[in-house]
Amino acid sequence: MAARAIWKGVLKLGTTRVPVKLYSAVQDRTVRFHVLDDRQKKRVKQHMIDPDSGEEVPAEEIQKGYEIEPGRYVILTAEDLEKLEPPPSRDIDIVEFVPQTKISQQWYERPYYLGPDGDEKDYFALVDALQNKESEGIANWVMRNKYYAGALRAVGDYLFLFTLRDANEVILADDLSKPSGAAPTQKELAMAKQLVEMLQGEFDPKEYKDEYRERVMEFIEKKAKGHAPRLKAVKAKPKTTALDSVLAKSIESLRKKEKRAA
C-alpha cells in the first residue's frame, strides 16, 4: 500500500521555496482494548460525573481549567483557546544549519518523511547539499493549529523532518545526581571492555520486536478460534551481584554461545 501524505507545506530557505509533502515515518502498533459491559459485551460510554451529586454533567456545562494552586483554577473558554492558536501557515522556515552532532538524541521526538510535491529539482538539490555538508536545518512551522520546532536532515535520497521536544521537557545530564560509590577496578574495566568487544555486531531492526505485543496478539488469535492456551510466566531477571561476577558470567555465557554456533 502506497504511503499517503498527511500534510503539505513549503520549505523556505531564504528566497528558495521547495514544495513538500509530509508522511509519517513511524506507526503506532500498541494493542488497544475496548471497554465492554460484562453481560451484554457491548461497548460502554464514558460520562462526566459530578463527584458530589453523582449526576452526569452536560457537555455544555463543562469548562477547561488550569490549576494554579490547590483548588484554584484559571478558566479558559473555547474562544480563549482559539485566539491563542498560532496563525495558520504552510511554511516550514529553516532558520539555521548546524552539524548533525550538535543535537543530542533526547531532543528528537517524532520522525516524518518529507517528499517532493511537484518539481523535484530543488528538492533533490537540497538533499545533496545536506548530505555533503553533514548538517541539519533547524525549522519552525505550524501544523494543525500547533507550533513545532524541528530538525531537517537528509537520510539516503530523501529528507527527514524530526519534531524536537520543548526545552522544558528535556532533562539534561547536568541535572542528575553525580554517581556515588567506589570506582570500578582495572580488572572490571578490562572485563567490561572485553564484553563490549564480544558483543560487537550490525544493527538489524527486524531482530528487535515488542515481545509483549506478539504474545498478546498470539493469545487473542488462539482464543478467537476457541482455544485457551496456557501461558508461560515470564522469568524474572536474577538479582545483580558484584560487578566483576556479573561481567564474568556474561563473558562466559557469550563464549558458550559462540562455541555452540561454531
N, C-alpha and C positions, 0 to 999 in steps of 0.2 A: 504494500500500500504506500503510495507516494506521500511524502510529508506535506502537511498543509501549513501555510503561513498563518500566524496568529495576529500579526500586526504589520503595518507598513510604515516606513519612515524615510528620512533623508539624512545621510551622513554629511555633516558640514565641517570642512577643514578650510578655514579661511574663506576664500571665494569659491572653492570647489564644492560641488554638491553631488553626492552619489546616492541615487535612489536604491533602497534596500528593502528586503522582506525579512521579518523576524520569525524564526522557527524554534520550537522547544528542542533542547538538546538532551533532556532527561525526561523520564516518565515515572510518575508515582505508581508503584505496584503494591502499596500497602493493602493487606487483607482487611476489608471493611465489612462490618456486620450490621444488619437491620435490627431494630428493637421490635420484638413481636409480643403480642398477647399470648399468654401461656396456654389458654384454652382454644381460642379460635385460630391461632397462628396468623393473625393479621397485624400489619404494621400499626404501631401506636403513634400518636402525635404528642408533641411536647407543647405545654401551655405555660404562660407566665402566671404564677400564683402569688397572691398577697400572703406573706408568711404569717400575718396576724389573724386575718379572717379566713384564710384557706380558699378564698374565692378567686376565680380567674380574672386577670386584669385585661381589659380590651386593648387591642393593638394601638388604638388612637390615644390611649391614656398612658402609653409607655414613653418614657423620656430617656435620653442618654446623659449620664452624669459622670464627671471625673472627680474622684475623691481626693481632696487636697489635704484633709486631715480626718481622723475617725469621725464618721457621721456627718461630715460637711462636704457638699458636692457643688461643683460648678456645672450648671445645666447647659447643654449645647443642643440647639434645635437643628432640624434638617437644613433650615435656611442658613444657620451659622456655619455648618459644616460645608455647605455648598459654596459659600463665599470664601472659605479658606482653601478650597481646592486650587491647585495651580492652573493657569490658563492652558487650554488645550493647544497642543503643538505636535507636529510630525518631525521636528528637527532633533537629530542626535548630534549635539555640539561636542566636538573634540577640542578640549581646552589646552591640552599639552600632551607631550610624549615623554615617557620615562622608560628606563631599562627594565626588562621583564623581572630582573632580580630584586627590584626595589619594592615590590608589593608582596607582603607575606601572604601565605596561603589562607590564613584565617580571615582575611578581608573578603575573599571571594564567597559569593552566596549561591547564585544560580546561573548556569550557563545557557546561552542561546546561540543558535547559528544565525548568521546574517548572510543572506543570499542576494544576488543581484536582482534588481527589479527594472528590467528594460535593458538599456545599453550596458554591456558588460565590460567595455574597455577600461573605464575609470575604476571600476570595481577591482579587476584583477591587477591593475597597475598599483592600487593601494595595497593589495595582498603582497605583491612582490616587494614593495618598499618596506613593509613591516617585517617581512622575513629577512631581508638583507640587513636591516638595522637592529634586529633583535630587540625591538621596542614595542610597547603597547600604549595606546592612547587612553587618556582619562576622559570620560564622556559624561555629559549630563543630558537627560531627556525626560519627557513627561509621557506616560503611557497609562491610559485608562484612569485618569484623574489622580495619578500618583507620580511624585517626583522620584527619579532614580539617578544614582551615580554609578558609573560602571567602568570597566576596562575593556578596550578593544584590542584583540590580538589575532594574528594570522596563525592558523593551525592547518597544516597541509596546504591545500589550494583554496581554502575558504576563510572567512572571517568569523571569529567567535566574539560574542559580547557577554561579559560576565557582569551581573549586578554586584555591587560592592556593599558591604554592610555599613551601617551608620557608625560613626566614630564612638558613639555612646554604647554600642553593642559589643565592641571588641575589647577583650581583656588582654592587656599587654603582659609580657613575661616579667617586666619590672614591677608589676603589681602583686606578684606571687611571693609567698614566703620563701626565704632562702633555704636550700636543703640543709638539714642538720644531721648529725651523726658522724661516725667515723668515715674517713675517705677510703675508697677501695684500695686493696693492696696491689702490688705489682703483679702478683700471681692472678688475682681476679681480673685485672685489666687485660692481661695476656690471654686469659681464657675467654673473656668477652670478645676480644678481637678475633680469636680463633673461631668462635661460634658465628660471628658475623660473616667471616670469610667462607665458612662451610655452607651458609645459607644464601650465598650469592646466586642470583638467577635472573631470569627475564620475567617481567610482569605480564601475566596473561589474565585479563579481566574475567574470562569465562570460568576461571577456577574459583572465583570469589562470588558466592551467591548468598542470598538470605535463606539460611537453612531452616529457620523457624517458619518462614512463609511456605517453603516447599513442604515441610511436614504438615502444616495446616491444610494446604490445598490437597495433598495426597489423602489425608484423613477425610476431607469433605467429599472427594470423588468416590472413595470407597464406601462411605456412609450413604451417599446418594444412591448407590447400587444395592443397598440393603445389607451391607456388611458392617460389622462393628469391630474394626481391627484393634488389637491390643497394642497400646503404645508402650514403648520402652522409655524408661525415665532417662533424662539426660544426666550423665555423670557429672558431679561437681568436681571442679579443679582441686587438686591437692593443695594443702596449705604450704606456703613458702617457708623455706628454712634458710640456713646460711647461704650467702651469695655464691661462694665457691662450690658448695654442694649442689646448688641448683644448676650452675653452669656446667659442672662435671656431668650431671645426669643428662643434660640437654645434648652435650657433645657426644656422649656415649650412645644416646638414642639415635642421633644422626648417623653415627658410624655404622650401627647395626642396620639402619635403613639403607645405607649405601651398599653394604655387603649383600643384602637381600636383592637389591636391584641389579647388582653385578652378576 
